[in-house]
């Protein structure tokens, strides 16, 4: 639903702008609009859907005692973390990639090409959606699963990280970032890499004792 709202909202805005201005408007305006659509769709699916899938899985497994059962087999805590992360991240990343590229393609076919005679494909933004956002989503998924395994309420971890991601992604455009620029691509790559690297010092918190204590039901 969120993807459809974003698509038709951007489509209507760009069609109205082109119709009223009689052209492409200021340099980079259309590129930024198309890039914004692709980024929003990619972020919603890859990051937020990944968080919801991970937290939902952890919550159910803790309630059923599945996590404790997994630790009864010769499985290291970090193997549990990476397995659970990849299990929810990969489907979200593949779907996010397909839908973000599909939204950009559909916007061009249904709106921009008929009005302008050509498409608008901001390649830096497509790299952001293909690499930057998935790396960001992978880092967020790792943190959500790590915190979800060692604290009793996984929803708390997801809420904190969702608010952090929303805050950062809303702050970047207000700081003058252009969604269609390579600078914005590099910032997303840097944020994603920082989150993934943060897992290594935090992994010392992931012990079987902490996981079992967090999974115990009253």
Secondary structure, 3 states (H helix, E strand, C coil): CHHHHHHHHHHHHHHHHHHHHCCCCCCCHHHHHHHHHHHHHHHHHHHHHHHHHHHHHHHHHHHHCHHHHHHCCCCCHHHHHHHHHHHHHHHHHHHHHHHHHHHHHHHHHHHHHHHHCCCCCCHHHHHHHHHHHHHHHHHHHHHHHHHHHHCCCHHHHHHHHHHHHHHHHHHHHHCCCCCCCHHHHHHHHHHHHHHHHHHHHHHHHCCHHHHHHHHCCC
